[in-house]
Amino acid sequence: MLSKYHWWRDAVIYQVYVRSFLDSTGDGVGDLAGVRAGLPYLRKLGVDGIWLSPFYPSPQHDHGYDVADYCDVDPLFGDLAEFDLLVAAARRLGIRVLLDIVPNHCSSEHRWFQRALAAGPGSTARARFHFADGRGPDGAAPPNNWHAMFGGPAWSRVTEADGRPGQWYLHMFTPEQPDWNWRDPDVGAEFDRVLRFWLDRGVDGFRIDVAAGLYKHPELPDSRDPEADARTRDSVNPLAWNQPEVHTVWRGWRSVCEEYTARDGRERLLVGEVSVPTAREHALYVRSDELHQAFFFDLLSAPWEADAFRKVVSEAMQDIAGTGSTVTWVLNNHDQVRTVTRYGEPATEGSGLGAARARAAALLMLALPGAAYIYQGEELGLPEVVDLPDDVLTDPIFHRTGSRARVRDGCRVPLPWSGQASPFGFTSGVESAKPWLPQPDYFAEYATDRALADTRSFWHLYRDGLQLRSALPQLGEGALRWLDSPPGVLAFVRGDGLVCAVNFGTAPAPAPVPGSPLLSSGPCPAGELPGSTAAWWMSDGTAPDTH
Ligand code: NOJ
């Protein structure tokens, strides 16, 4: 019932990583005009909205997650006029537009940070960031022992106006990304202005970067286990993340959204990137007066095992959906190894296994109650590009740690659209630069023109799944009931009779419903659910009218 009135509760949003989507100028970097050109493709796919990765003026140390000006467009991606055209075109096609907002940190080139550097210790300009004196007799040791998420200490020392080494400032990611001090009222007021700037330009909401961040422990004490804090990209340092005060910010932002809805009836959406240890803590971020959605990453990090998936889904249904909010499912994004590759390990188990599992996982995700996010290229079944040479890697994680272990370039390689050779239709326009990351030759097999022409492609699976999702009242928002199933198989019912089953094993299992499925991730004879396959059936054997 609720879903009929709140579009976002079961929306499917497509993440556009702008620099890798479509390049309209030929400079090798995707741009906003490219996104606009790609809208009909996304409409055909059937998504409800898009989330645009940051396109603001930025020195691009972390591909735009280092924002120098929150209210403009970097010339690399276009300008505000092009942005307005994109929003208008999306509106005409019924595609909602979410921006990526980065409130935990900015760029060291942001005018407020530059002002803070110039203003010196004790100034109001420095109070907007976390500046502190170092420890030790000459202040040469950082103020505490925190690690940055991308390697190295979380503090850098500045040179003061007199040329001497001075205070330190906090940056939980790279030194080029100083953390804002949300205890300073100027910061909240500035973000209120930023939200309104973009809402006035017609956006439908925001994806919020590091939404469990913002506030740090007021005393910035030493961490008891700094090595553990540094082991994961997720926000685990309990002194730096998930402080209770952050919830006040989300209440404030929610009320700004409600204010706009009251004016024009269009519901805006706030979706947070919330990395917290448990589903229960996660649920606090999606209370009815806070964020509408928060990405639930446990599905993404679960190994390909029936028990692991069942545990993650059950916990989310109980601890998040159980509180009346909606679960927001994700299998891929611009920070993670793509599913086709992730599920393909160990590679010795047979080629095509990763792709089969990724297809099955997609049908599972689209059958779960709640909202879902698709990362560009996921609908093409793109694998991770695992053999990019070191000298093309741009991820600050690689440059700061010297290790390829968590490097994110491999899922950010520009999309293939057509043709047999790079740039595969990714770039057009007056210049003819190479794509900013090299595309492997095998991308030809995944190009959108081939995917659209082949009804067995990933693209058709996603499109058919999305079509059924909008046609069938059983899917989207609502409850889920597990069915008994053999070991290695998960089966559940949605509404009054849509059954979804996934076989995580490699040997066939009996199907939970006789007859042919409505949709399956691979060949699926009546009565059987082959290994590494998911399928949807109506339990009464009917086929819905999707036209
Ligand atoms: C999370 C974003 O998804 C990631 O790409 C970025 O590097 C960090 N936040 C820091 O902004």
Boltz pocket constraint, residues with backbone or C-beta under 6 A from the ligand:
constraints:
  - pocket:
      binder: B
      contacts: [[A, 62], [A, 65], [A, 102], [A, 173], [A, 209], [A, 210], [A, 273], [A, 334], [A, 335]]
      max_distance: 6.0
